[in-house]
Amino acid sequence: MDKTAVAACEAEIRTFLAERLAAMGPEEGGLANFYLRKLETGRIFSRYDRELLVLLQGEGRVVHAGIGIGQLSAALALQGSEVLGFEGDPRRHAAAEALRLRVAPEARYTICPARFPEGLDPAYEPAGATLLFTNVAATWPEETYDAMIALMHRFSRTILDLARFGDARQDPDDQAELAGRIAGTGLVLTPLNFVAEKTAFMEVRRAG
C-alpha cells in the first residue's frame, strides 16, 4: 500500500478501536494496554508494521502467528497477500474478526481461533509461504521453541524479531544466543535493517 492507503487504513482502524472501546470497554473488547496506547497516540501501525508492509508487498501467502486484533494482518491482506492469522485469546480473536469484517471483508484473510502452531491444519502446504512473527513475547517453554524452529524449515522464509520471539530480550547476548540456536538447526538468519527501535528483525531461510 502507498502512504495514502496506509493512512486511510489506519484512520479506519482508529475509529474501530474507539467505537469498540466505548461500546464494550477494554477487557470485553479484547483491547489490551498495547492497543489502548495505540488509540491514545493515534499511531495504529508501529514503525515495524510499516517496514513489514513494505517488505511483504507482493507476497503471495503469509501465515501470521499471533495477530492480536489483526491490524497488521488486515493491512497485509488489503495490499494483496493471502493471510492466515492465528489468535488463541477468545476476546482478541473476536476483536480481530470484527476488524476484518470492518476493513477487509473481501480480502483473502482468514483468522484461526487457536494458538500457532497447534491450530495449523496438517494439510496446509507451507512451501512458498512466509511465516511471520511480530511482538510474540510470552515466555515459551522449550518444546514450543523446538516446534516453531522445526516449522521454519518447511516455510519459504520466516520473519521474526529476536527481541520479542517467545520472550522479551533486549540484551544483545540473549538475542545472539537465540540466533545461534536457530542457526544450529541449519537455518540462515539475515538481519533486516528496520528503523524501528528496540527490534531485531531477521529473515530466516533454509541453508542453500
Order of alpha helices (4+ residues) and beta strands (2+ residues): alpha-alpha-alpha-beta-alpha-beta-alpha-beta-beta-alpha-beta-alpha-beta-beta
